[in-house]
Amino acid sequence: MPHHGDGLDLSKLFDPTAWLNFAIGGFKAWRGLSVLAFGTTRVGKTTLWRYLESGQPPDTDKIERTMEITGAQAGGDPKFRMHDVKLSYVPVAFRAFDVPGHEELRHTWKTLLYEVKPKAILFMIDHDAGDRPVGGTGVTAARMEEHANAFEHLRDLILDNDEVSGNLRSLVALANKADAWHSDTTYGELMKRARIRQLSSELHGLKRLSTRSSYCSALYGDNLKQQMRTLVGEL
């Protein structure tokens, strides 16, 4: 009869740290430009990389969420994805890593930042058409607070590590899903409601870091080419 401990330790299959270390190993061997996209859940981080990889609108029905958390599986079943992106209009290749947005999994943000030490970060927000509109634009107060909390957490992680803050050259806040909200509001208004500019003021002391905000549609590619060109120029 088999005893406990015989054979494979199947618990490793559902160990977020084990999966994270596996993915980081691939990052360390990379010699291109490392970019991480952060944000809360459902903002379009995976859609962004899928569009940049293919140049075509991805089928969002076939995109799995970066990491699914269920009541039956408290630790989640981690599905980290790495994207190698080569764009014809910029002279460098990107390696991007899907970062989970769930609040319960934001401990992985620290590990990724401290191991990868990215040159650039994209922080994504959206408008979220919900049932508590603010100003009649379909923007919800609760969703804006989610974005603010996520950005504040990211900001503090950057400031807490000198190697990360010293290596980082560009932090771009992108209001995604412009195809859905462009007729109702502006990206500047979304950034204001999510308190991105207010919260980023503490980063202004990092003299080598460029911080800015803009908009995009990760699904259709609106303004992505210009943003990636500008990002490379900042590096």
VOPAGU-2260 file (C-alpha; in pm, 1 decimal, decimal comma):
REM VOPAGU-2260
SITE   aa  ch    i         X         Y         Z
SITE  MET   A    0       0,0       0,0       0,0
SITE  PRO   A    1     130,6     345,9     -80,1
SITE  HIS   A    2     214,2     568,5     212,5
SITE  HIS   A    3     171,4     942,1     243,2
SITE  GLY   A    4     459,7    1110,9      62,9
SITE  ASP   A    5     510,4     832,7    -193,2
SITE  GLY   A    6     526,9     947,1    -557,7
SITE  LEU   A    7     443,9    1295,9    -681,4
SITE  ASP   A    8     334,4    1571,3    -447,3
SITE  LEU   A    9      18,0    1669,9    -633,2
SITE  SER   A   10     -34,8    1967,8    -404,3
SITE  LYS   A   11     236,9    2142,7    -606,1
SITE  LEU   A   12       0,3    2155,9    -901,1
SITE  PHE   A   13    -211,5    2403,5    -707,5
SITE  ASP   A   14      66,2    2590,4    -532,1
SITE  PRO   A   15      71,6    2950,8    -661,7
SITE  THR   A   16     433,5    2994,2    -549,4
SITE  ALA   A   17     550,3    2690,0    -746,9
SITE  TRP   A   18     381,5    2812,1   -1064,2
SITE  LEU   A   19     512,5    3162,8   -1008,7
SITE  ASN   A   20     870,9    3042,9    -969,9
SITE  PHE   A   21     838,6    2837,0   -1287,9
SITE  ALA   A   22     722,2    3139,2   -1486,4
SITE  ILE   A   23     984,1    3370,4   -1336,2
SITE  GLY   A   24    1252,8    3127,0   -1450,0
SITE  GLY   A   25    1153,4    3200,0   -1808,8
SITE  PHE   A   26    1165,7    3571,9   -1742,1
SITE  LYS   A   27    1520,7    3560,2   -1607,1
SITE  ALA   A   28    1648,0    3403,6   -1929,4
SITE  TRP   A   29    1493,3    3683,2   -2136,0
SITE  ARG   A   30    1704,5    3959,3   -2286,0
SITE  GLY   A   31    1429,4    4179,4   -2429,5
SITE  LEU   A   32    1214,3    4441,4   -2261,5
SITE  SER   A   33    1015,8    4319,6   -1960,7
SITE  VAL   A   34     674,4    4477,2   -1913,9
SITE  LEU   A   35     409,8    4398,1   -1653,8
SITE  ALA   A   36      43,1    4494,2   -1673,3
SITE  PHE   A   37    -134,8    4539,8   -1340,9
SITE  GLY   A   38    -490,5    4619,2   -1246,7
SITE  THR   A   39    -789,0    4471,8   -1072,5
SITE  THR   A   40    -998,7    4194,1   -1226,0
SITE  ARG   A   41   -1165,8    4216,7   -1567,4
SITE  VAL   A   42    -982,6    4526,7   -1689,2
SITE  GLY   A   43    -848,0    4360,5   -2004,5
SITE  LYS   A   44    -484,9    4279,0   -1921,7
SITE  THR   A   45    -485,9    3946,6   -2105,9
SITE  THR   A   46    -684,4    4095,9   -2394,2
SITE  LEU   A   47    -418,2    4364,1   -2430,8
SITE  TRP   A   48    -133,9    4115,6   -2472,5
SITE  ARG   A   49    -338,7    3892,1   -2699,5
SITE  TYR   A   50    -410,4    4184,5   -2930,3
SITE  LEU   A   51     -46,5    4293,6   -2937,8
SITE  GLU   A   52      65,1    3937,6   -3011,6
SITE  SER   A   53    -168,6    3887,6   -3305,7
SITE  GLY   A   54    -261,7    4237,7   -3421,8
SITE  GLN   A   55    -621,1    4117,8   -3437,6
SITE  PRO   A   56    -917,5    4151,1   -3198,8
SITE  PRO   A   57    -901,8    3841,9   -2976,7
SITE  ASP   A   58   -1203,3    3621,5   -2917,0
SITE  THR   A   59   -1277,4    3721,6   -2559,2
SITE  ASP   A   60   -1509,0    3422,1   -2514,1
SITE  LYS   A   61   -1203,4    3197,8   -2543,4
SITE  ILE   A   62    -979,3    3391,4   -2305,1
SITE  GLU   A   63    -957,9    3232,7   -1962,3
SITE  ARG   A   64    -927,7    3467,0   -1669,1
SITE  THR   A   65    -569,3    3482,8   -1551,1
SITE  MET   A   66    -648,6    3310,0   -1226,8
SITE  GLU   A   67    -989,2    3184,5   -1119,5
SITE  ILE   A   68   -1083,1    3175,2    -751,2
SITE  THR   A   69   -1371,7    2953,8    -646,3
SITE  GLY   A   70   -1523,7    2872,9    -310,1
SITE  ALA   A   71   -1437,5    2506,4    -358,6
SITE  GLN   A   72   -1071,3    2576,6    -427,3
SITE  ALA   A   73    -951,3    2848,0    -194,1
SITE  GLY   A   74    -599,6    2851,3    -335,8
SITE  GLY   A   75    -717,8    2875,2    -693,3
SITE  ASP   A   76    -584,9    2693,4    -995,7
SITE  PRO   A   77    -306,3    2923,4   -1116,8
SITE  LYS   A   78    -273,1    2967,6   -1491,6
SITE  PHE   A   79      10,6    3210,4   -1542,2
SITE  ARG   A   80      66,7    3306,7   -1903,7
SITE  MET   A   81     373,4    3459,1   -2061,5
SITE  HIS   A   82     352,5    3658,3   -2384,8
SITE  ASP   A   83     639,9    3728,4   -2623,5
SITE  VAL   A   84     540,7    4033,9   -2826,1
SITE  LYS   A   85     726,0    4155,1   -3135,7
SITE  LEU   A   86     588,5    4469,5   -3295,4
SITE  SER   A   87     691,3    4587,8   -3639,7
SITE  TYR   A   88     679,8    4953,8   -3537,1
SITE  VAL   A   89     915,5    4942,1   -3236,9
SITE  PRO   A   90    1278,5    4819,1   -3233,7
SITE  VAL   A   91    1256,9    4591,0   -2928,3
SITE  ALA   A   92    1064,0    4280,5   -2829,9
SITE  PHE   A   93     846,3    4265,7   -2518,8
SITE  ARG   A   94     804,2    3986,6   -2271,8
SITE  ALA   A   95     484,6    4027,3   -2076,8
SITE  PHE   A   96     343,1    3827,1   -1790,3
SITE  ASP   A   97     -22,5    3800,1   -1698,3
SITE  VAL   A   98     -71,5    3927,3   -1346,6
SITE  PRO   A   99    -378,0    3821,4   -1144,5
SITE  GLY   A  100    -604,9    4105,1   -1039,7
SITE  HIS   A  101    -796,0    3936,0    -757,2
SITE  GLU   A  102    -733,8    4108,2    -426,1
SITE  GLU   A  103    -672,3    3768,0    -265,7
SITE  LEU   A  104    -384,1    3707,5    -506,1
SITE  ARG   A  105    -205,8    4039,9    -500,3
SITE  HIS   A  106      74,4    3888,7    -293,8
SITE  THR   A  107     199,9    3763,6    -633,2
SITE  TRP   A  108     249,2    4127,2    -741,1
SITE  LYS   A  109     531,8    4167,2    -490,6
SITE  THR   A  110     705,8    3848,8    -603,4
SITE  LEU   A  111     682,4    3943,9    -969,6
SITE  LEU   A  112     800,3    4300,0    -921,3
SITE  TYR   A  113    1095,3    4203,7    -704,9
SITE  GLU   A  114    1209,1    3916,6    -929,5
SITE  VAL   A  115    1141,1    4062,4   -1274,8
SITE  LYS   A  116    1222,9    4428,8   -1200,8
SITE  PRO   A  117    1037,8    4548,1   -1511,4
SITE  LYS   A  118    1144,4    4843,8   -1720,9
SITE  ALA   A  119     783,1    4942,5   -1777,8
SITE  ILE   A  120     446,2    4894,4   -1610,0
SITE  LEU   A  121     100,8    4936,9   -1754,0
SITE  PHE   A  122    -173,1    4992,7   -1497,6
SITE  MET   A  123    -517,0    4938,5   -1646,2
SITE  ILE   A  124    -855,3    5064,9   -1534,3
SITE  ASP   A  125   -1197,9    5056,4   -1695,9
SITE  HIS   A  126   -1535,5    5224,9   -1662,1
SITE  ASP   A  127   -1747,6    4922,8   -1556,3
SITE  ALA   A  128   -2110,8    4965,5   -1655,9
SITE  GLY   A  129   -2282,2    4873,3   -1330,8
SITE  ASP   A  130   -2591,0    4948,8   -1127,5
SITE  ARG   A  131   -2455,7    5248,5    -933,5
SITE  PRO   A  132   -2381,5    5515,6   -1194,0
SITE  VAL   A  133   -2174,4    5818,6   -1107,3
SITE  GLY   A  134   -2262,6    6127,1   -1306,6
SITE  GLY   A  135   -2474,9    5932,1   -1549,7
SITE  THR   A  136   -2180,0    5781,3   -1739,0
SITE  GLY   A  137   -2218,7    5419,4   -1636,0
SITE  VAL   A  138   -1913,6    5452,2   -1408,8
SITE  THR   A  139   -1961,7    5298,8   -1065,9
SITE  ALA   A  140   -1818,5    5440,5    -745,0
SITE  ALA   A  141   -1737,5    5091,5    -618,2
SITE  ARG   A  142   -1539,7    5005,6    -929,8
SITE  MET   A  143   -1341,4    5328,6    -912,7
SITE  GLU   A  144   -1247,2    5249,5    -554,1
SITE  GLU   A  145   -1128,9    4904,3    -664,4
SITE  HIS   A  146    -895,4    5070,0    -913,1
SITE  ALA   A  147    -770,4    5317,5    -652,2
SITE  ASN   A  148    -695,8    5042,5    -398,3
SITE  ALA   A  149    -511,7    4833,2    -656,7
SITE  PHE   A  150    -300,4    5128,0    -774,7
SITE  GLU   A  151    -214,4    5230,4    -419,5
SITE  HIS   A  152     -95,9    4875,8    -347,9
SITE  LEU   A  153     120,6    4876,2    -661,9
SITE  ARG   A  154     262,4    5219,9    -582,9
SITE  ASP   A  155     364,2    5113,1    -232,6
SITE  LEU   A  156     536,5    4800,0    -365,3
SITE  ILE   A  157     738,3    5011,3    -608,8
SITE  LEU   A  158     841,6    5258,9    -340,3
SITE  ASP   A  159     931,3    4983,6     -92,7
SITE  ASN   A  160    1204,0    4833,2    -311,9
SITE  ASP   A  161    1498,6    5042,3    -434,8
SITE  GLU   A  162    1592,5    4795,7    -710,1
SITE  VAL   A  163    1240,9    4796,3    -854,2
SITE  SER   A  164    1201,6    5173,1    -837,0
SITE  GLY   A  165    1553,8    5225,2    -970,5
SITE  ASN   A  166    1501,4    4996,9   -1270,3
SITE  LEU   A  167    1153,7    5119,5   -1363,4
SITE  ARG   A  168    1149,7    5381,3   -1638,2
SITE  SER   A  169     785,0    5410,1   -1739,7
SITE  LEU   A  170     451,9    5371,1   -1562,3
SITE  VAL   A  171     148,2    5423,8   -1783,6
SITE  ALA   A  172    -207,4    5425,9   -1651,2
SITE  LEU   A  173    -443,1    5322,0   -1930,8
SITE  ALA   A  174    -820,0    5364,3   -1928,2
SITE  ASN   A  175    -920,5    5056,7   -2126,7
SITE  LYS   A  176   -1244,3    4979,8   -2314,0
SITE  ALA   A  177   -1254,1    5322,4   -2478,2
SITE  ASP   A  178   -1478,1    5168,7   -2742,6
SITE  ALA   A  179   -1746,6    5137,4   -2472,6
SITE  TRP   A  180   -1714,2    5465,4   -2280,3
SITE  HIS   A  181   -1577,2    5717,9   -2533,1
SITE  SER   A  182   -1914,6    5881,5   -2600,6
SITE  ASP   A  183   -1999,3    5919,4   -2230,3
SITE  THR   A  184   -1683,0    6036,1   -2055,4
SITE  THR   A  185   -1308,9    6098,0   -2096,0
SITE  TYR   A  186   -1007,5    5904,5   -1978,8
SITE  GLY   A  187    -906,6    6206,3   -1771,9
SITE  GLU   A  188   -1234,7    6189,8   -1583,9
SITE  LEU   A  189   -1191,3    5816,7   -1523,6
SITE  MET   A  190    -840,2    5873,0   -1389,5
SITE  LYS   A  191    -969,6    6144,6   -1160,3
SITE  ARG   A  192   -1246,9    5924,6   -1020,5
SITE  ALA   A  193   -1002,9    5639,8    -964,5
SITE  ARG   A  194    -764,0    5888,6    -795,0
SITE  ILE   A  195    -474,7    5771,3   -1012,2
SITE  ARG   A  196    -308,7    6110,1   -1049,8
SITE  GLN   A  197    -349,3    6187,7    -681,0
SITE  LEU   A  198    -205,6    5853,7    -573,6
SITE  SER   A  199      83,2    5869,3    -820,5
SITE  SER   A  200     212,5    6199,5    -680,2
SITE  GLU   A  201     443,0    6011,4    -441,5
SITE  LEU   A  202     616,8    5853,9    -741,6
SITE  HIS   A  203     722,8    6192,6    -874,8
SITE  GLY   A  204    1028,7    6181,8    -651,6
SITE  LEU   A  205    1169,8    5899,0    -865,5
SITE  LYS   A  206    1363,3    6115,3   -1108,5
SITE  ARG   A  207    1422,6    5845,8   -1371,8
SITE  LEU   A  208    1058,8    5737,9   -1384,0
SITE  SER   A  209     813,3    5874,8   -1638,6
SITE  THR   A  210     447,9    5858,0   -1527,2
SITE  ARG   A  211     154,8    5942,5   -1751,3
SITE  SER   A  212    -200,7    5838,4   -1833,6
SITE  SER   A  213    -390,4    5772,5   -2153,1
SITE  TYR   A  214    -661,2    5547,6   -2297,5
SITE  CYS   A  215    -692,9    5243,9   -2522,0
SITE  SER   A  216    -918,4    4971,7   -2647,5
SITE  ALA   A  217    -733,3    4645,5   -2588,3
SITE  LEU   A  218   -1001,2    4464,7   -2785,1
SITE  TYR   A  219    -977,6    4671,0   -3104,7
SITE  GLY   A  220    -630,6    4820,9   -3070,3
SITE  ASP   A  221    -735,6    5185,6   -3046,3
SITE  ASN   A  222    -434,5    5401,5   -2947,9
SITE  LEU   A  223    -217,6    5098,9   -2865,7
SITE  LYS   A  224      41,1    5158,6   -3138,6
SITE  GLN   A  225     101,4    5514,9   -3020,9
SITE  GLN   A  226     122,5    5407,9   -2657,5
SITE  MET   A  227     378,7    5137,5   -2725,2
SITE  ARG   A  228     588,3    5372,7   -2939,2
SITE  THR   A  229     581,5    5635,0   -2664,6
SITE  LEU   A  230     668,1    5376,8   -2400,1
SITE  VAL   A  231     976,4    5261,4   -2593,3
SITE  GLY   A  232    1081,0    5623,1   -2638,3
SITE  GLU   A  233    1070,8    5670,4   -2260,6
SITE  LEU   A  234    1316,8    5387,9   -2208,3
